[in-house]
Structure formats: structure tokens, C-alpha cells
């Protein structure tokens, strides 16, 4: 049998090598897998008129969607009304004011809200500032609005499952006076060049793994997006967006895939009542996007109908889809 003789230098080298191998193995074992992250987007939520009345009398408009909303890593909706205790009603065709008591209900189901729409400013700058205070007191994060232009245009960063998600909110439907100024509160106005730069910055400066602009845009009641929406959505993805989600049209619109990334032009309403000029039946979507670094982004759609009180109810096919999921 051959005897192997080790010099002191060889022994030291072996010990050092074994030490670093153990450190590397421990680090690899401790590093968690990133993702997948599931994000649910809902359309316009309005707490005035019939929905507000229903909530005050004990109705929970989100109860039927609890599994979808609370089962997501992140759930987001567009808060399509002012929520304030002060302020002056603005002169415009439709003005919506929700009671602050609705915010705990919203917080129960949603991780964040977008304020970038044409109703956040319905009670003026003073009312909007009060809304920011109420949201912050409730601990409900928001995007697309702030105390000044810089804050309104900052991405909301949420960390889930080792991934950083950046949410950006933009509105391009009048009145533009609702937009934040250099030193005044308001929403983030959709300015293409600026928005594209902010999407790039969310990826590069804020180190986001997932970047999603949530847009309030287009024409009401149209079943298809306008040409400028398609072009802008493509440019946003070229700038680094992982998906583009839209609303405001009150109806659902088409869904596109561009460079493997989804574009949902309009989710339609979620909690919203009817007006005399409206169609006899409103339908809308909840969309669930799953972002996994190891696979392509997946998209699932849950379809619902809104009753005369403005409360949504899942359609049978979506109930079956959800029931099958719950049984797995």
C-alpha cells in the first residue's frame, strides 16, 4: 500500500479549500428561489352612489373574490373616486365621493391602489391631500398620486418572494388640472417621453424585477383600444415594462401580447353602478399575472357581471375555474 505524505502547506491548502466549499454550499442552500409572484389587477372601484349605499348597509362587494384577491402576492385596483372629509366639489359632469369608512374594507383585499384617474381630484387639491392622509393612516399604499409631481411619478415598490415589483400609475383623461404640480398635490399625468424614462428608471435605478404601468386612458364605451394606445403600450414594453394594464373605458377591451408580454387595454369596471345612458349589462375582468424568472409570464382572466347596485358577481365559467383551483 502506498503511503501519501502531506506537507504542512498542502494540509493548509486543503483546510482552506474545504472551508470555502462549506461556505459556498451553505450560501447556495440558504438562497431562496425568486418568485413566482402573482399580481391581480382590478378595474375601477367607486364608493359613491349605489355601491356606497350598499356598503353602508353591510354589503361586502369583494367577498365573492376573496380567494382571488387575498390569494395573490399583490392585488391592485383603481380607486375611482375622491375619499375625503374636506374639500370643495369640482364643477364637472360626474363627481364621486367615497366615505373614509370604505378604506378598511379596501385594505382587507388590496395591497395597493392607483390614484391616477379623472375622479381622484373631484374635491379639489385640499380633498386630494386629505385622501393621501387617510390612505397613509390606513396603511394602504398608492401609486399615481402624491403631494407633488415628484412623489406622484415615483414608482411604488413592493417586495414579494425575493422580487421587487414597481407599479406606476398614469392618467391622460381630463381634467388635466387634477395633475400634481411642482409643489401641489395631484395625480401623474401621462406624458409619453416622461413615462418611458420613468419605466427605464424603475428597472435601472430602483432595481425592480417587474415593472408595470397601470394606465387610465382611451375612450369610454369603446370595445377596442385606439391606435395611440397600441403604439404607446408597445413603446412602454420596449422601455422595460413587463406588462401594461389599463382602465377607464368602463368596458373590457382586447388583450395583446407583444414581445411575450401582456397588454390589457381595459379591465372595465369592478365596483361601479349604472347611469341612464349605460348598457343594460356591465361585465368586467379581474386579471391575474404570474411572473416567474424561470418561465414565461402567464395571464388568467376571471369574468364577472355587475348588478344594479354596482356589485360584481363571478360568471359561471369563472366560478368553475376558481372552484377547480381551490380543490387542487
Secondary structure in CASP SS format (residue, H / E / C, confidence):
PFRMAT SS
TARGET T0000
AUTHOR 0000-0000-0000
METHOD secondary structure of the structure
MODEL  1
X C 1.00
X C 1.00
X C 1.00
X C 1.00
X C 1.00
X C 1.00
X C 1.00
X H 1.00
X H 1.00
X H 1.00
X H 1.00
X H 1.00
X H 1.00
X H 1.00
X H 1.00
X H 1.00
X H 1.00
X H 1.00
X H 1.00
X H 1.00
X H 1.00
X H 1.00
X H 1.00
X H 1.00
X H 1.00
X H 1.00
X H 1.00
X H 1.00
X H 1.00
X H 1.00
X C 1.00
X C 1.00
X C 1.00
X C 1.00
X C 1.00
X C 1.00
X E 1.00
X E 1.00
X E 1.00
X E 1.00
X E 1.00
X E 1.00
X E 1.00
X E 1.00
X E 1.00
X C 1.00
X C 1.00
X C 1.00
X H 1.00
X H 1.00
X H 1.00
X H 1.00
X H 1.00
X H 1.00
X H 1.00
X H 1.00
X C 1.00
X C 1.00
X C 1.00
X C 1.00
X C 1.00
X C 1.00
X H 1.00
X H 1.00
X H 1.00
X H 1.00
X H 1.00
X H 1.00
X H 1.00
X H 1.00
X C 1.00
X C 1.00
X C 1.00
X E 1.00
X E 1.00
X E 1.00
X E 1.00
X E 1.00
X E 1.00
X C 1.00
X C 1.00
X E 1.00
X E 1.00
X C 1.00
X C 1.00
X C 1.00
X C 1.00
X C 1.00
X C 1.00
X C 1.00
X C 1.00
X C 1.00
X C 1.00
X C 1.00
X C 1.00
X C 1.00
X E 1.00
X E 1.00
X C 1.00
X H 1.00
X H 1.00
X H 1.00
X H 1.00
X H 1.00
X H 1.00
X H 1.00
X H 1.00
X H 1.00
X H 1.00
X C 1.00
X C 1.00
X E 1.00
X E 1.00
X E 1.00
X C 1.00
X C 1.00
X C 1.00
X C 1.00
X C 1.00
X C 1.00
X C 1.00
X C 1.00
X C 1.00
X H 1.00
X H 1.00
X H 1.00
X H 1.00
X H 1.00
X H 1.00
X H 1.00
X H 1.00
X H 1.00
X H 1.00
X H 1.00
X H 1.00
X H 1.00
X H 1.00
X H 1.00
X C 1.00
X C 1.00
X E 1.00
X E 1.00
X E 1.00
X C 1.00
X E 1.00
X E 1.00
X C 1.00
X C 1.00
X H 1.00
X H 1.00
X H 1.00
X H 1.00
X H 1.00
X C 1.00
X C 1.00
X E 1.00
X E 1.00
X E 1.00
X E 1.00
X E 1.00
X C 1.00
X C 1.00
X E 1.00
X E 1.00
X E 1.00
X E 1.00
X E 1.00
X E 1.00
X E 1.00
X E 1.00
X E 1.00
X C 1.00
X C 1.00
X C 1.00
X C 1.00
X H 1.00
X H 1.00
X H 1.00
X E 1.00
X C 1.00
X C 1.00
X C 1.00
X C 1.00
X C 1.00
X C 1.00
X E 1.00
X E 1.00
X C 1.00
X E 1.00
X C 1.00
X C 1.00
X H 1.00
X H 1.00
X H 1.00
X H 1.00
X H 1.00
X H 1.00
X H 1.00
X H 1.00
X H 1.00
X H 1.00
X H 1.00
X H 1.00
X H 1.00
X C 1.00
X C 1.00
X C 1.00
X C 1.00
X C 1.00
X E 1.00
X E 1.00
X E 1.00
X E 1.00
X E 1.00
X E 1.00
X E 1.00
X C 1.00
X C 1.00
X C 1.00
X C 1.00
X C 1.00
X C 1.00
X C 1.00
X C 1.00
X C 1.00
X C 1.00
X H 1.00
X H 1.00
X H 1.00
X H 1.00
X H 1.00
X H 1.00
X H 1.00
X H 1.00
X H 1.00
X H 1.00
X H 1.00
X H 1.00
X H 1.00
X C 1.00
X C 1.00
X C 1.00
X E 1.00
X E 1.00
X E 1.00
X E 1.00
X E 1.00
X C 1.00
X C 1.00
X C 1.00
X C 1.00
X E 1.00
X C 1.00
X C 1.00
X E 1.00
X E 1.00
X E 1.00
X E 1.00
X C 1.00
X C 1.00
X E 1.00
X E 1.00
X E 1.00
X E 1.00
X C 1.00
X C 1.00
X E 1.00
X C 1.00
X E 1.00
X E 1.00
X E 1.00
X C 1.00
X C 1.00
X C 1.00
X C 1.00
X C 1.00
X C 1.00
X C 1.00
X C 1.00
X C 1.00
X C 1.00
X E 1.00
X E 1.00
X E 1.00
X E 1.00
X E 1.00
X E 1.00
X E 1.00
X E 1.00
X E 1.00
X E 1.00
X C 1.00
X C 1.00
X C 1.00
X C 1.00
X C 1.00
X C 1.00
X E 1.00
X E 1.00
X E 1.00
X E 1.00
X E 1.00
X E 1.00
X E 1.00
X E 1.00
X E 1.00
X C 1.00
X C 1.00
X C 1.00
X C 1.00
X C 1.00
X E 1.00
X E 1.00
X E 1.00
X C 1.00
X H 1.00
X H 1.00
X H 1.00
X H 1.00
X H 1.00
X H 1.00
X H 1.00
X H 1.00
X H 1.00
X H 1.00
X H 1.00
X H 1.00
X C 1.00
END
